[in-house]
Structure formats: structure tokens, C-alpha cells
Amino acid sequence: MYKHNLLVFMRNIRREKVFFFINLIGLSAGLACALLIYLWVVDELAVDKFHEQDSQLYEAMLTIKNNENIVTQHFVPGPLAKAMLDEMPEVERVVEYTHTFRNEKNILAVGDKKVKAKGDYVGADFFNVFSFDLMHGDKSKVLADKKSIVLSESLAKKMFNTTDNLVGKSIKMDNDQSFLISGVYKDFPRESSINFDFLLPFELFRDNNQWLLNWLGNAPGVSVILKKGTDVKKFNQKIASFVRTKSKDLHNFTLFVRPFSDAYLYGNYENGVQSGGRIEYVKLFGLIAIFILLIACINFMNLSTAKASRRIKEIGVKKAVGADRSILVAQYLGESVIMAFLSLIIAVVIIYFFLPTFNVITGKELALSFDPQLILSILGITLLTGLLSGSYPALYLSGFNPATVLKGKFKSSVSELLVRKVLVVFQFSLSVMLIVAVMVVYNQIEYIQSRNLGYDKDNLIYFDREGWSAKSLETFLAKLESEPGIRSTSSMVGNFLGSKTTTDQIEWQNKSPDDKTVFIFQIINYGLFKTLGIDLSSGRAFSKDYGAEDSKIVFNETAIKAMGLQGEPVGQRIRWGESEFEIAGVVKDFQLESVKEEIKPMLFLLNPEASNKIFAKIEKGKELETVRRLEGFYRQYNPGYPFDFKFLDEDYQALYSSETRISTLSRYFAGIAIIISCLGLFGLAAFSAERRTKEIGIRKALSASKFSIVFLLSKDFTKVVLLAIVIALPLSYLITKRWLDDFVYRIDLKLWYFLLSGFLALVIAWLTVGIQGLKAANKNPVDCLKAND
């Protein structure tokens, strides 16, 4: 029986080569897209899940009620870690780490060899809390001594060309402090959301930052291991008011913990409530994978049922000799499953060639590893695809009445034609929705790129202050500015974009006792506003012409509005802790964060010597030669220090890396979905033309024009596609509007986005069907009339 069914399948392939290849290409493309997305989704879901104590590993979080809003952050008070371990019996282990330090790079030196590396200060229990492997050293002791340093495997090989026998050796950081290597750990796995080249004891950071002893000093992050059996919901209720009991100034703070591995996918909070994050993109691409597979399966269903008349005698004979319906269902499902697995072979080849490009777009390092879990998943997806695509044809074909079939009285039923049209409508509706999504996402990204940000990000280079520049900043900047191609220079503390250092301790005249406005603050040098192209709306910037400026402060427009200052703000005085400042100027608002965020109240203080980032504005058109000259200048004044620099517009692009990837991938997947849909339409049009060959011959014999023949074959498909467009456009509006709602600053959903998308889908459908129509119209009417039914 199996051999017979296989022979029948092979004969049908030889007889229906065109339809076979249409199905094969459609299913192969659908499976390739679905499997690529599956690899990406699995990789996203695996982030931070590898820790052995994942089910007990939590991160401490704070919600802060700020006037009418609630802000959620992972910066917590300095003393919190020790207090949780001492006062909460549910806490088994705790580890602290710094969020701000991990973005900086330091110079590590051994002899004459100097390497820039990224590190973090972490608590002594770091390797007991997180499942990172130590190659050398005792995980309970490697961070116990304040003079110890733990190196990654890669950094150890860079500096010593080996990972062996390094414990006890000395290494110098920033040409200043010396540390003894206490251990070497394996490079953090790709699935880790945190990644460091070296680790230092958190106690050293605490010694150098005494404000961490104060409950008002929010900076470190804290992760805890809760004891097995702890009810996290009850634990959060218990600790909600914990920090409020430590200081009256924290009366608007609420403490809670969340699973550490949730941070990557569920990082967004709105008014204290978790509101998604990267998980939204995981869901989105999961849906796209399902949609593309469905479109491919619909092609198979439609073409299989359309060709039913070719197999009615086979079905009638088998039923007449006693084959029951279940045997026929099994045969046709078996054929579709074989088809799916043939498509899988081609899909794997496609993935093999396109995976490197996919990795570049997604920023991943995905690979077809063929581990048991991946193999089972791929086989499962393929089997499901085969069963789904063959389900309707199997039930439809096996349901024919043998007597009717053998008498040659078989006709396509109204229900069959209706189902086929519904499937085509569904197929094209998905395609139209994808076209609209691509258009909206593309225009939003274009808007982000071209929007006036309130500063000039172009041709702005920045690098670390180190070496000679660290000792004599003013002289270094003056010499740098005299270099050809440099228009202006300045410096500041930290990176310009995405700064999150905040305070709610600003006091001003007539401030309400309940006002808890949070200000972002930045420490800057003279000339920064000029270098960054930030304009003032009133007053002045910091200037050496006015003598000492350490008692002056500059706000942005949003801060002035938030404070509700009466009259001209310039000259008014405010208090911050024990210090009093005079407002020297007000800068126009600029976008410091992603356009998903509203512009926040900001303040600026002057402290040139605190700067650790140097900025330089390069003349337009001279970027390449100026950077080369800068590299020579830097090596001359900072011998032994590598010149690591970045452009500010790169940082800006990084704020929207997820959206940019979504835009790129959605274009590819939308294109593939449309191609697969059109393949199905092409096959149906070809079959329709074949079925109506004699009718076309008669019409041509009666002098029908080519256009009328094309119109005849196209009109039914046009109605179906138009219905799909009518259904898809309102749904597209709702979906794209929801996506745009994540952005504070966004494009308007214009009518032409939807009309153009629908028109494109219609034109593509016309071209697809029109090709078959022209082919049929060009046939000799004599040949048409001789054709067999």
C-alpha cells in the first residue's frame, strides 16, 4: 500500500510539474522564514535563563512616585543589599554591582602591553549568585580582597597569551592602581545580558564612594537569591515599605523584586506597571512566522482542491474496491507531509546560505547546531506544516461520492469555491497588513532620523579622557581645538545620550511640599553647548568671562515649566542639598533619550576637572582626514593609550537598533509573504485558464480581444483581492497605531499609507494573474478547441 501510494505521488509530480514546483517553492520559502524566526525567538527567550538558580534569582527594583507619575528603576540605595541580607530571612544570598561603570573602558597594563577593557564592581558573592564558570580561583574568595581583580578568558589571553598560572600576578589599571589577579573566568555565554572583561570588588567602589552609605544614594544594582519555597508575591508585599522605614525622604519609594531573567524581555514599565519590552518583538515575529507558514499552507490547500478533478477517477476506483475514507485521508496527508519534508531540505539549504546575513541584520550569532532539541523542533514544525497544508485537501478529496465520480458527474461545489476564495482573502489580507506595517515602520524610522533633536549629532566625535589629557585637560583641549578640521571642543561626565543620573532634591521658591520633580543632571565643561549645537532660550551658558561659575546652574525649558517659576527664571536662586545656585541660563529642550520617552527636566553644573569624556566637532567633509590627524595627535600626547573613539550619531542610531532591525526584517518578510501569495494566485490563475481553454478558444473564434480574455480571467481574482484589502486596512490601522503608541514623538497615520499599500497589493495580483491571462489569450483558438477536458 505504501509503495503504491508513493508511486501515485511520483506520477502526480511528473504530470503536474508546474503545480509541484509552485507548492515546493512556497512551502520551502515559508519554512525557511519560519525556522529563521524560530532560531531568533529561541535565542531571545534563552537570555539569562542559563543560571542554575534562575527560579530563585531576583533583581531589586524601586518605584518612585513623582507628582502624577510613577517611575520604575533598578538603581537602589547603597545600604539596601546588606540590609536585605541582615533583616530579611527569605534572602539567602545577595550581590551588588554598578550600572554606570559597566559602560566605561579602562586601560589595563602589564609591562608595556596596554589593553582597553570593560569591567564592573561586583559583590563578593557574584559567582555564587550567577552561574558563570571560574577556570582558576575559588568563587567564594576571588572578590574578597579589595586589591583583587578577576579576568575573563579572552582578556587573560590578550594580556598574557595564556590563562594558566596567572593567580597572584600583578596588573595595573589606568596607570594608577595595581591589582593582584585572583581568578580567571570563562567568557560569559552569548545568552547573558551582562558581559565584562574583568571584575573588581564592590567594597573597593564603596570605599571610594562614601555616599553609598547613605540611603539617599541611589546607584548600585542588587540581585538576590531567595530561599526555596518563598512566596514572591507575599515577599513583595512585605518589603514594599522597607526603604521608607530607613529615611523620611524616601516616603514616595516602593521596593519590589522581579525575576532577574525577566529584565531582558520585560524591561518596560509604565506608571509602576510592567508594560512589555522586547517580548513584544518576540511575539510580533512569532506571528509573522505563523502568517508566512499559513500563507504557504493555503497555497497548497487551494492548488490541491483546485486540481481535484484530475484525481476523481483514482478516488472513485479506490472507494469502489473498498478503500474507506480514513485510508484516503492518510494517503493525502502522507503526500502533503512528504511535500513538507522535501521543502524542509530546500529550506535548510536556504537557511545555510542566508543565516550570516540574518545574523548581521539581527545582531545575533545564530547557528544551525542540530542539537536534539533543535532537530525535534524543526521536525515538529515541518510535520505540523505538512498536516495543516494537507488537512483540507485530504478531507475534501476523500469525501467524493464514488458513484457520482465514476459516472463523470463531478462538479466543483459552491462550498469548495467559497472556501478557496476565503483562503485567498485570508492570504492576501495578511500580505496587505504586512505591506502597511512595512510602510509605517519605515516612515517612523525616517522621522526619527530626520527629526530636529535640539542638538547637532553629526560630525561629533568623542573619546575617553586619559593619559596627559587627564592631567591637563584645559591645555589638551586648547591644543586639540587648534588642529585643522576641528571646529570646537569640550568635555563632560559620562556619555551624552541616555544619561540617567537623577535627583529629586532640588528646592526653589514656592515649591509645593508634595512636589517630587525628578531632574536629570549632567556635569559639563565650558563650551559644551556650543560644541553640541544646543541653543539657549534665555540667559547664557557657562563662560570664563564671568569668573567663578561653580555657583551657577543651567536648566532646560521643561525643567523651568515643571518648577513653575514666576517671572524671568535667569537670576533666580535654587537650593540643592546644602548648596545654593543661581540660574545663569535656560537651554532649549533637546532629545536626550529615545523618542519613546518624553523630554525630562534637566539641569547642568560646571565642573571641568570631573569630565571623563572629550567631545570634538569636526568640519563637514573633512571627517576622514581629521580623524586620521586626531589619531596621530592622540598618540603623540597619550603614548601607549589606544585611540578608541565613537561618533555621537552612532550612539543615536543605537537607541533605535531594535526598531531599525524590525524595519529591515519586516521588509524582507513582507516581500516573501507577497511572493508566496502571488505564487498561489499564479497557480490558481494557471489552473483556471487551463479549465477554461475551450471557452477561451470559442471566444477567440468569435473575435474576442486579448484584453477581454485577460479581463475574463482576472475579474474573479480582482474581487477576491479587493475584499482582502477592505478587510486588511482597518486591521492594519489598529496594529500600526498600537505600535506607534510606544513613541511619544511619532508620525501621523496618513490615509495614503493604507491606500498605497492596497493599490500595490492589487497591482501585484493583477500582474500575477495577467501573465497567465496573456499566455491563455495568445494561444491558437484551434489548439484550444482541440484540448481535452
C-alpha positions in Angstrom: 0.0 0.0 0.0 2.7 2.5 1.0 4.7 1.6 -2.1 1.6 2.1 -4.3 0.8 5.5 -2.7 4.4 6.6 -3.2 4.2 5.6 -6.9 1.0 7.6 -7.3 2.6 10.6 -5.6 5.6 10.4 -8.0 3.3 10.1 -11.0 1.3 13.1 -10.0 4.6 15.1 -9.6 5.6 14.2 -13.2 2.1 15.0 -14.5 1.8 18.3 -12.6 5.3 19.7 -12.6 4.3 23.4 -12.5 2.0 22.9 -9.6 4.5 20.8 -7.8 7.2 23.4 -8.1 4.8 26.2 -7.0 4.0 24.2 -3.9 7.6 23.3 -3.3 8.9 26.8 -3.6 6.1 28.3 -1.5 6.5 25.7 1.3 10.3 26.0 1.2 10.3 29.8 1.5 7.6 29.6 4.3 9.6 27.0 6.2 12.9 28.9 5.8 11.3 32.1 7.1 9.6 30.3 10.0 12.7 28.4 11.0 14.9 31.6 10.9 12.4 33.3 13.1 12.3 30.3 15.3 16.0 30.4 15.8 15.9 34.1 16.7 12.9 33.6 19.1 14.6 30.7 20.9 17.7 32.8 21.3 15.8 35.7 22.7 13.8 33.6 25.1 17.1 31.9 26.4 18.7 35.2 27.5 19.7 34.9 31.2 17.8 31.6 31.6 21.1 29.5 32.0 21.7 30.4 35.6 21.4 27.3 37.8 19.3 29.2 40.4 17.2 31.0 37.8 13.9 30.2 39.6 15.3 31.8 42.8 17.2 34.7 41.2 15.6 38.1 41.5 16.5 41.7 40.9 15.6 44.5 43.4 13.6 47.4 41.9 12.2 50.7 43.1 9.1 52.6 42.1 9.2 56.3 42.8 6.0 58.4 42.8 6.9 61.6 41.0 4.0 64.0 41.2 1.4 62.3 39.0 3.7 59.7 37.5 5.4 56.6 38.9 8.9 55.9 37.7 10.4 52.4 37.9 14.2 51.9 38.2 16.8 49.3 39.0 19.1 51.8 40.8 18.6 51.2 44.6 20.0 52.8 47.8 23.6 51.9 48.7 22.9 50.2 52.0 20.0 48.1 50.6 21.9 44.9 49.8 23.3 44.5 53.4 20.0 45.4 55.0 18.1 42.8 52.9 20.6 40.1 53.8 20.5 41.0 57.5 16.8 41.8 58.0 15.0 39.5 55.6 15.1 35.8 56.4 13.8 34.9 52.9 17.1 36.2 51.3 19.7 33.6 51.0 22.4 35.5 49.1 22.8 39.0 47.8 25.2 40.6 45.3 25.7 44.3 44.4 27.0 45.7 41.1 27.3 49.1 39.5 25.2 50.0 36.5 27.2 53.1 35.5 30.7 51.6 35.5 30.0 48.9 33.0 29.7 51.3 30.1 33.2 52.6 30.6 36.5 51.2 29.4 39.7 51.2 31.4 43.3 50.8 30.5 44.8 47.6 31.9 48.6 47.3 31.7 51.2 44.6 32.2 54.7 45.9 31.4 54.5 47.7 28.1 51.3 46.0 27.0 48.2 48.1 27.4 44.6 47.0 26.6 41.3 48.8 26.9 38.7 46.7 28.6 35.2 47.0 30.2 34.7 45.9 33.8 32.3 46.1 36.7 32.5 46.3 40.5 30.6 43.3 41.9 29.9 41.9 45.3 31.9 39.0 46.8 29.1 36.5 46.2 28.9 37.2 42.5 30.0 33.7 41.4 27.7 32.1 44.0 24.7 34.0 42.7 25.3 33.9 39.0 26.3 30.7 37.1 29.5 32.0 35.4 32.3 29.4 35.3 35.6 30.1 37.0 38.6 28.5 35.3 41.0 29.4 38.1 40.3 30.6 41.6 37.8 30.0 44.4 34.4 31.5 43.6 33.8 32.4 47.3 37.2 34.1 47.7 38.2 35.7 44.3 36.5 39.0 45.2 37.1 39.0 48.9 40.2 41.2 48.8 39.9 44.8 47.7 43.1 44.6 45.7 42.0 41.6 43.7 40.9 41.5 40.1 39.3 38.7 38.1 39.9 38.5 34.4 37.9 37.0 31.6 39.4 34.2 29.5 39.7 36.5 26.4 41.3 39.3 28.3 43.8 37.0 30.0 44.8 35.6 26.6 45.1 39.1 25.3 47.4 40.3 28.0 49.3 37.1 28.9 48.7 34.8 25.9 47.5 32.2 28.4 45.0 31.6 31.2 47.3 29.4 33.3 49.4 30.3 36.3 48.0 33.9 36.4 46.7 33.9 40.0 48.9 36.2 42.1 50.3 38.2 39.2 50.0 42.0 39.2 48.2 44.1 36.7 47.8 47.9 36.6 44.6 49.8 35.8 44.7 53.3 34.3 48.4 53.7 35.1 47.4 54.2 38.7 46.2 51.3 40.8 47.7 47.9 41.0 45.7 44.7 41.5 46.5 41.1 42.0 44.8 38.6 39.7 42.7 36.3 41.9 41.0 34.3 39.2 40.1 33.8 35.6 36.6 33.1 34.4 35.3 31.7 31.1 33.8 34.3 28.8 30.2 34.9 29.6 27.9 32.9 27.4 26.2 34.5 24.4 22.9 34.2 26.3 24.0 36.5 29.1 22.6 40.1 29.1 25.7 41.2 31.0 29.2 40.9 29.8 32.5 42.1 31.3 36.2 41.8 30.6 37.2 42.0 34.2 35.6 42.2 37.7 36.7 44.3 40.8 35.4 44.0 44.4 32.4 46.2 45.1 33.8 47.0 48.5 36.6 49.0 46.7 33.9 51.0 44.9 32.1 51.6 48.3 35.4 52.9 49.9 35.8 55.4 47.0 32.1 56.5 47.1 31.1 57.1 50.7 27.7 58.4 49.7 26.8 54.7 49.2 26.5 54.5 53.0 23.5 56.9 52.7 20.0 55.7 52.0 19.5 58.6 49.6 22.4 57.5 47.4 20.8 55.5 44.5 23.3 53.9 42.2 24.0 50.2 42.6 22.0 47.3 41.3 21.2 44.4 43.7 20.3 40.8 42.9 19.2 38.3 45.5 18.8 34.5 45.8 15.5 33.9 47.6 15.2 30.7 49.7 13.3 27.8 48.1 9.6 27.9 48.8 9.5 31.7 49.2 6.1 33.2 48.0 7.4 36.1 45.9 4.0 37.8 45.9 3.9 37.9 49.7 7.5 38.8 49.9 6.9 41.9 47.7 4.0 42.9 49.9 6.3 42.5 52.9 9.2 44.6 51.5 7.1 47.3 49.8 7.6 49.9 52.6 11.1 48.7 53.6 13.1 51.7 52.3 10.5 54.1 53.6 11.4 52.9 57.1 15.0 53.9 56.6 14.5 57.6 55.7 11.6 60.0 55.7 13.0 61.4 52.4 12.1 58.0 50.8 8.4 58.3 51.6 7.5 58.0 47.9 9.7 54.9 47.3 8.4 51.3 47.0 10.6 48.3 46.9 9.9 45.1 45.0 11.8 42.2 43.3 11.3 40.8 39.8 12.9 37.7 38.2 16.3 38.5 37.0 15.8 36.7 33.7 12.7 38.9 33.0 14.7 42.1 32.8 15.8 41.5 29.2 12.3 40.7 27.7 10.1 42.6 30.1 12.0 45.7 30.7 9.3 48.4 30.2 7.3 49.9 33.0 4.5 52.5 32.8 3.4 54.1 36.0 4.8 51.3 38.0 3.2 48.5 36.0 5.1 46.1 33.7 4.2 47.0 30.1 6.2 44.8 27.9 9.6 45.3 26.3 11.5 43.2 23.8 8.9 40.4 24.3 6.6 42.5 22.1 9.0 42.0 19.2 9.3 38.3 20.0 5.5 38.0 19.8 5.4 40.1 16.6 7.9 37.9 14.7 6.4 34.8 16.1 3.1 35.9 14.5 4.9 36.8 11.2 6.4 33.3 11.1 2.9 31.8 11.6 1.4 34.1 9.0 4.0 33.2 6.4 3.6 29.5 7.1 -0.2 29.8 6.8 0.1 31.6 3.5 2.3 28.8 2.2 -0.1 26.2 3.5 -3.1 28.0 1.9 -1.3 27.8 -1.4 -1.1 24.0 -1.0 -4.7 23.7 0.0 -6.0 25.8 -2.8 -4.0 24.2 -5.6 -4.7 20.7 -4.2 -8.5 21.2 -4.1 -8.5 23.1 -7.5 -6.8 20.1 -9.1 -9.3 17.7 -7.5 -10.9 16.9 -10.9 -7.6 15.3 -12.0 -7.8 12.7 -9.3 -11.5 11.9 -9.1 -11.3 8.7 -11.1 -8.5 7.4 -8.8 -10.6 8.2 -5.8 -13.7 6.6 -7.3 -11.9 3.4 -8.1 -10.3 3.1 -4.7 -13.6 3.7 -3.0 -15.3 1.2 -5.3 -12.8 -1.6 -4.3 -13.4 -1.0 -0.6 -11.0 1.8 0.5 -12.6 3.7 3.3 -12.3 7.4 3.9 -9.6 7.1 6.6 -7.2 5.3 4.2 -7.7 8.1 1.6 -7.2 10.8 4.3 -4.0 9.0 5.4 -2.8 8.8 1.7 -3.3 12.6 1.0 -2.0 13.7 4.4 1.0 11.4 3.7 1.6 13.2 0.4 1.4 16.6 2.0 3.8 15.5 4.8 6.3 14.2 2.2 6.0 17.5 0.4 6.7 19.4 3.6 9.8 17.3 4.3 11.0 17.8 0.7 10.5 21.5 1.3 12.4 21.3 4.6 15.5 20.0 2.7 15.5 23.1 0.5 14.6 25.4 3.5 17.7 24.1 5.3 19.9 24.9 2.3 18.3 28.4 2.1 18.9 29.0 5.9 22.5 27.8 5.5 23.2 30.5 2.8 21.2 33.3 4.4 21.9 32.8 8.1 25.1 35.0 8.0 23.1 37.9 6.5 20.3 37.3 9.0 22.8 37.4 11.8 24.1 40.8 10.6 20.6 42.2 10.5 19.6 40.9 13.9 23.0 41.4 15.6 23.0 37.7 16.7 25.3 34.8 16.3 22.7 32.1 15.4 23.8 28.8 14.1 22.2 25.5 12.8 23.8 23.4 15.5 21.4 20.4 15.0 21.2 19.6 18.7 18.4 17.2 19.7 16.1 20.0 20.8 16.5 21.9 17.6 16.1 18.9 15.4 12.9 17.8 17.2 11.6 21.4 16.9 12.3 21.6 13.2 10.8 18.2 12.5 7.8 19.1 14.6 7.2 22.4 12.7 7.6 20.6 9.4 5.2 17.8 10.4 2.7 20.3 11.6 3.1 22.3 8.3 2.5 19.1 6.3 -0.6 18.0 8.3 -2.0 21.6 8.2 -1.5 22.1 4.5 -2.9 18.6 3.7 -5.8 18.6 6.1 -8.4 20.3 4.0 -7.5 18.7 0.7 -7.4 15.3 2.4 -10.9 15.7 3.9 -12.2 17.3 0.6 -10.8 14.7 -1.8 -11.7 11.7 0.4 -15.4 12.9 0.7 -16.3 12.4 -3.0 -19.2 10.0 -3.8 -17.7 7.1 -5.8 -20.9 6.6 -7.9 -21.1 10.2 -8.9 -17.3 10.3 -9.6 -17.3 7.2 -11.8 -20.3 8.5 -13.8 -18.3 11.6 -14.6 -20.8 13.9 -12.9 -18.3 15.6 -10.6 -18.6 19.3 -10.4 -16.9 21.8 -8.1 -19.3 22.6 -5.3 -20.2 26.2 -4.3 -18.8 25.5 -0.8 -15.5 24.4 -2.3 -15.2 27.5 -4.4 -16.2 29.6 -1.3 -13.6 28.0 0.9 -11.0 28.6 -1.8 -11.9 32.3 -2.0 -11.9 32.7 1.8 -8.4 31.2 1.9 -7.2 33.6 -0.8 -8.8 36.5 1.0 -7.1 35.5 4.3 -3.8 35.1 2.5 -3.9 38.5 0.8 -5.2 40.2 3.9 -2.1 39.1 5.7 0.1 40.3 2.9 -1.6 43.7 2.8 -1.2 44.1 6.6 2.5 43.4 6.2 2.8 46.0 3.4 1.1 48.6 5.6 3.3 47.6 8.6 6.5 48.0 6.5 5.4 51.4 5.2 4.6 52.7 8.7 7.7 51.4 10.4 9.9 52.7 7.6 8.4 56.2 7.8 8.6 56.2 11.6 12.3 55.3 11.4 12.8 58.0 8.8 11.0 60.5 11.0 13.3 59.6 13.9 16.4 60.0 11.8 15.4 63.4 10.4 13.6 64.9 13.4 15.1 68.1 14.9 16.6 66.8 18.2 17.6 70.1 19.6 21.3 69.4 19.1 23.6 68.6 16.2 24.7 65.0 16.3 26.5 65.0 13.0 30.4 65.0 12.8 30.7 64.8 16.6 33.4 62.6 17.8 34.1 61.7 21.5 36.7 59.6 23.4 37.9 58.9 26.9 39.9 61.4 28.9 43.1 59.6 29.9 46.9 60.0 29.9 48.1 63.5 29.5 44.5 64.8 29.0 43.6 63.6 32.4 46.4 65.7 34.0 46.0 68.9 32.0 42.5 69.0 30.4 42.4 72.7 29.6 45.7 72.6 27.7 44.8 69.4 25.9 41.5 70.9 24.7 43.2 74.1 23.5 45.8 72.1 21.5 43.1 69.8 20.2 41.0 72.7 19.0 44.0 74.2 17.1 44.2 71.1 15.0 43.0 71.6 11.4 39.4 70.3 10.8 38.4 70.8 14.5 35.7 73.5 14.9 35.2 73.3 18.7 35.9 71.0 21.7 34.6 70.4 25.2 34.1 67.7 27.8 31.6 66.3 30.3 30.9 63.5 32.7 29.6 60.3 31.2 28.1 59.7 27.8 25.8 62.4 26.4 22.9 60.2 25.3 20.8 58.2 27.7 22.1 59.8 30.8 20.1 58.6 33.8 21.8 60.3 36.8 18.8 61.9 38.6 17.9 63.9 41.7 14.6 65.0 43.3 16.3 67.1 45.9 16.1 70.5 44.1 14.3 73.2 46.1 13.0 76.5 44.7 10.8 79.4 45.8 7.1 78.5 46.3 7.8 74.8 45.7 5.0 72.6 46.9 5.9 70.1 49.8 4.4 67.3 47.7 6.4 68.2 44.6 8.8 65.4 43.8 10.0 66.5 40.3 12.9 64.4 39.2 15.7 66.1 37.3 18.3 64.5 35.1 21.6 66.2 35.8 24.9 66.4 33.9 28.3 67.7 34.8 29.8 69.6 31.9 32.7 71.8 30.8 32.8 75.3 29.2 31.8 75.3 25.6 29.8 72.0 25.6 26.5 73.7 24.5 28.4 75.3 21.5 30.1 72.0 20.6 26.9 70.1 20.6 24.9 72.8 18.9 22.4 73.3 21.8 20.8 76.7 21.8 19.7 78.9 24.7 16.3 80.3 25.1 17.3 82.8 27.7 20.3 83.8 29.8 23.8 82.5 29.0 26.0 79.4 29.0 28.9 78.8 31.4 31.7 81.2 30.5 35.2 82.0 31.7 34.4 85.7 31.1 32.3 85.7 34.3 34.9 84.4 36.7 34.0 81.6 39.1 30.9 79.7 37.8 30.6 76.9 40.4 27.6 78.6 42.0 25.8 78.9 38.6 23.3 76.4 37.2 21.6 75.9 33.8 18.2 74.3 33.3 16.3 73.2 30.2 12.9 74.6 29.3 11.0 71.5 30.5 12.6 71.9 34.0 11.6 75.6 34.2 8.0 74.6 33.3 8.0 71.8 35.9 9.2 74.2 38.6 6.6 76.8 37.7 8.9 79.7 38.3 7.3 83.1 38.3 8.8 85.7 36.0 12.2 85.6 34.4 14.0 82.4 35.6 17.5 83.8 34.9 18.9 85.2 38.2 16.6 83.3 40.5 18.1 81.0 43.1 17.6 77.4 43.9 18.9 75.0 46.5 20.4 71.5 46.1 21.2 69.9 49.4 23.4 72.2 51.3 24.4 74.3 48.2 22.7 77.3 46.7 22.9 78.1 42.9 21.9 81.0 40.7 20.2 80.2 37.4 22.6 81.5 34.7 20.6 80.3 31.6 17.9 78.1 30.1 18.7 75.9 27.2 16.1 74.9 24.6 14.8 71.4 25.0 16.7 68.6 23.3 16.1 64.9 23.0 18.5 63.2 25.4 16.8 59.8 25.3 14.8 57.8 22.7 11.8 59.4 21.1 9.8 56.8 23.0 10.5 59.0 26.1 9.2 62.5 26.8 11.8 65.2 27.3 12.6 65.2 31.0 13.6 68.2 33.3 17.3 68.6 33.1 20.0 70.7 34.9 23.7 71.3 34.2 26.5 72.1 36.5 30.0 73.2 35.7 33.0 71.1 36.8 35.6 70.7 34.1 38.0 68.5 36.1 35.3 65.9 36.7 35.0 65.3 33.0 35.8 61.9 31.6 34.6 62.2 28.0 36.1 64.6 25.5 34.0 65.9 22.6 35.2 67.4 19.3 33.2 68.9 16.4 34.7 68.1 13.0 34.2 70.2 9.9 31.8 68.7 7.5 33.5 67.0 4.5 36.8 66.6 6.4 35.8 63.7 8.7 38.3 61.0 7.4 41.4 63.2 7.2 40.6 64.8 10.6 40.1 61.5 12.3 43.4 60.3 11.0 45.1 63.5 12.2 43.4 63.1 15.6 44.7 59.6 15.9 48.3 60.9 15.4 47.7 63.8 17.8 46.3 61.4 20.4 49.2 59.0 20.2 51.6 62.0 20.5 50.1 63.3 23.7 48.9 60.0 25.2 51.7 57.5 24.2 50.7 53.9 25.0 47.0 54.6 25.0 44.9 53.2 22.2 42.7 55.8 20.4 39.2 54.4 20.9 36.6 56.9 19.6 32.9 57.0 18.7 30.7 59.3 16.7 27.6 60.6 18.5 25.3 59.8 15.7 26.3 56.1 16.2 25.0 56.3 19.8 21.8 57.9 18.5 21.4 55.0 16.0 22.0 52.5 18.8 18.9 53.9 20.7 16.8 52.6 17.8 18.6 49.4 17.0 15.6 47.3 17.7 13.3 49.5 15.6 15.8 49.6 12.7 16.1 45.8 12.7 12.3 45.4 12.8 12.1 47.8 9.8 14.7 45.8 7.8 13.3 42.3 8.7 9.7 43.3 8.1 10.6 44.5 4.6 12.2 41.1 3.8 9.4 39.0 5.4 6.6 41.2 3.8 8.2 40.7 0.4 8.4 36.9 0.9 4.8 36.8 2.1 3.7 38.6 -1.0 5.8 36.4 -3.3 4.3 33.3 -1.7 0.8 34.7 -2.0 1.4 35.5 -5.6 2.7 32.0 -6.3 -0.6 30.6 -5.1 -2.5 33.2 -7.2 -0.3 32.3 -10.2 -1.1 28.6 -9.8 -4.9 29.2 -9.4 -4.9 31.5 -12.4 -3.0 28.9 -14.5 -5.4 26.2 -13.4 -8.4 28.5 -14.2 -7.0 29.2 -17.6 -6.4 25.5 -18.2 -10.0 24.6 -17.2 -11.5 27.3 -19.5 -9.3 26.5 -22.5 -12.2 25.6 -24.8 -14.2 28.6 -23.6 -11.2 30.8 -24.5 -10.9 29.2 -27.9 -14.6 29.8 -28.7 -14.4 33.4 -27.6 -11.3 34.0 -29.7 -13.0 32.3 -32.7 -15.8 34.9 -32.2 -13.2 37.7 -32.4 -12.7 38.3 -28.6 -9.8 40.6 -28.0 -6.7 39.7 -25.8 -7.8 42.3 -23.3 -11.2 40.8 -22.9 -9.6 37.3 -22.3 -7.3 38.8 -19.7 -10.2 40.6 -18.1 -12.3 37.4 -18.1 -9.6 35.5 -16.2 -8.8 38.4 -13.9 -12.1 39.7 -12.7 -12.9 37.0 -10.2 -9.4 37.2 -8.6 -9.7 41.0 -8.5 -12.9 40.8 -6.5 -11.2 38.4 -4.0 -8.1 40.7 -3.6 -10.3 43.8 -3.2 -12.2 42.1 -0.4 -8.9 41.2 1.2 -7.8 44.8 1.0 -11.1 46.0 2.6 -10.6 43.6 5.5 -6.9 44.2 5.9 -6.8 48.0 6.0 -8.8 48.6 9.2 -6.9 45.8 11.0 -3.6 47.4 9.7 -4.6 50.7 11.2 -5.3 49.2 14.6 -2.0 47.2 14.7 0.3 50.1 13.5 -1.4 52.6 15.8 -0.7 50.4 18.8 3.0 50.1 17.7 3.3 53.9 17.3 1.7 54.5 20.7 5.0 53.4 22.2 6.6 56.6 20.8 6.0 59.9 22.4 7.1 61.6 19.1 5.7 59.8 16.1 4.3 60.2 12.6 0.6 60.6 11.9 -1.1 57.6 10.2 -1.9 59.1 6.9 -4.6 57.8 4.6 -2.2 57.3 1.7 -0.1 54.7 3.6 -3.2 52.4 3.5 -4.4 53.3 0.0 -1.0 52.9 -1.5 -0.5 49.5 0.3 -3.8 48.3 -1.0 -3.1 49.5 -4.5 0.3 47.8 -4.5 -1.3 44.5 -3.5 -3.9 44.9 -6.2 -1.3 45.7 -8.9 0.9 42.8 -7.9 -2.2 40.5 -8.1 -3.1 41.9 -11.5 0.4 41.3 -12.8 0.4 37.8 -11.5 -2.9 36.9 -13.0 -2.3 39.0 -16.1 0.7 36.9 -17.0 -1.5 33.8 -17.1 -4.2 35.7 -18.9 -1.9 36.9 -21.7 -0.5 33.4 -22.0 -4.0 32.0 -22.5 -5.0 34.9 -24.8 -2.0 34.2 -27.1 -3.0 30.6 -27.7 -4.2 29.5 -31.1 -8.0 29.1 -30.9 -7.8 25.9 -33.0 -5.5 24.3 -30.3 -7.8 25.5 -27.6 -10.8 23.8 -29.2 -8.9 20.5 -29.7 -7.9 20.5 -26.0 -9.2 17.6 -23.9 -11.4 18.3 -20.9 
